[in-house]
Amino acid sequence: MEMLTDLRTSAVHGRAFVVMGFCVGAFAAYVPQLKGHAGLSDAEFGLALLIGAAGAVGAMWLAPKVDRKLGASAMAICSLLLAAAFLLPGLAGSWVTFAGAMFLASGAGGLLDVVMNARLSGLEARSGRSLMNLNHGLFSLAYALAALVAGLVREAGVPPIWCFIGILGVTALLALGMRDEVPAESAGESADAAPVPLPGLMIALAGLIVLIAFTAEQATEHWSALHLERSFNANAAEGALGPAILGFTMGIGRLSGQELVRRVAEGKLMQIASALAASGLILAAFAPVQSLAYAGFAILGLGVSTVGPTALAWVGKTIPSHLRAAAISRLVMIGYCGFFVGPPVIGFVAEAFGLHLALALMGGMLLCITAFLVPALRANARKSGLIA
């Protein structure tokens, strides 16, 4: 019943998260074809994604102004821009055109990401309900569904442009009910406020945890289908099962994350979840058979889904109330860089050492959360007198 109430409360915002999931999930399923059509090596593909990351970062800086300018229609317009922009990668036939397409598509994604999260955060404050895990879970489930369906239509020989035209049509229908009459809180409203002393080391450690979790998530979303098709000669539908399984298990993990936090301390949960995610990614990287690679992606999804949100929750709970807003904003800015740096980093490492080792490297980074970052974060909080 509680979840149904939360779904109704955030129904308008949930549509935007679903649109984001549809676009990113379908793109992940079509990555091998898009990469091949543009004639890109692993490093060139990674560099194109890095160009896209630059577009996303620029859009994030502009997002608060765009949000205020568009008012109640901000989420709807940004969703339509995102779906339209994802038509472009399927039309690219060279590195230059593909990089340009990714710059625009990622820029639209960065714009919607900030707008929908800012609007949802404002709704949480007004309603007094926790809605982030639920809506990020909707994103993961929409991502998984889109990856699976896109893999099937790709297997049937449907070009990517037609798949994304279909997503644009669905987005247009969802946008009809995406009007948010309440203005989002402006990120710049506190820009002129007096400087607030923050525990910088704590923010850096927690931000690094979120950064690694999001990096592993995004890197695997973009490269899992290619790994399956390259390592096991999987067909398009079988390759798309990689990102689909990851998305479904992340959705399950995020929907159950709030209940887990009630039973397990945040620090311990981050350590367990990171170790679980690392074992899954390493299994997927070196799996001798395709079925074990699928199992690895499932384990990764269950583990990594809770790491970032739990770090955010832990900082919000630990930091004094008068520091909380500033601390969370900085933490999110650090962490969200993982969405943009993960895929290109994997591309560069894969070009130099192979995709197996590139994925395993991400697993090693996740193990660092368990072994070093959480203990250091806990020790710093005790030293600062923030926890006993």
Number of C-alpha atoms within 10 A of each C-alpha: 6 8 11 8 11 16 17 11 16 20 14 21 24 25 24 28 25 23 29 24 25 28 28 26 30 29 27 30 37 26 23 21 17 22 22 13 16 21 15 18 16 20 18 20 26 24 20 25 27 23 22 27 28 20 23 27 20 15 22 22 14 14 24 20 13 16 26 16 11 14 15 17 18 25 28 27 17 25 31 22 20 26 27 20 22 27 22 19 27 23 17 20 16 15 18 12 16 28 23 20 24 26 24 26 27 28 25 26 29 28 29 30 22 20 26 26 18 20 21 22 17 17 20 16 10 9 13 9 14 15 21 19 20 22 27 22 28 28 27 32 27 26 33 32 22 29 33 27 20 27 29 20 18 21 16 11 10 13 16 25 15 13 21 24 15 13 22 24 14 15 25 18 11 19 21 12 13 22 16 16 10 11 16 22 17 16 14 10 9 11 9 7 8 7 9 10 9 14 15 11 13 21 20 16 21 27 26 21 30 28 25 29 30 24 27 29 25 22 23 26 30 26 23 30 29 26 22 24 19 14 18 16 13 17 16 25 21 21 32 34 25 33 32 34 26 30 33 23 25 31 28 19 23 30 22 17 21 18 10 16 18 9 9 11 12 23 20 14 22 27 23 18 27 31 22 22 31 30 22 26 30 23 22 30 26 16 18 12 12 19 10 16 25 25 19 26 31 24 24 31 31 26 27 32 31 29 30 24 20 26 24 21 15 17 21 16 13 12 20 13 11 9 14 15 14 15 24 18 12 14 24 17 15 18 23 21 20 22 20 26 23 27 26 26 20 29 27 20 19 19 17 13 11 14 23 18 17 21 26 20 19 26 26 15 17 28 22 18 28 22 13 12 20 22 15 16 21 18 14 17 19 12 11 12 9 14 12 8
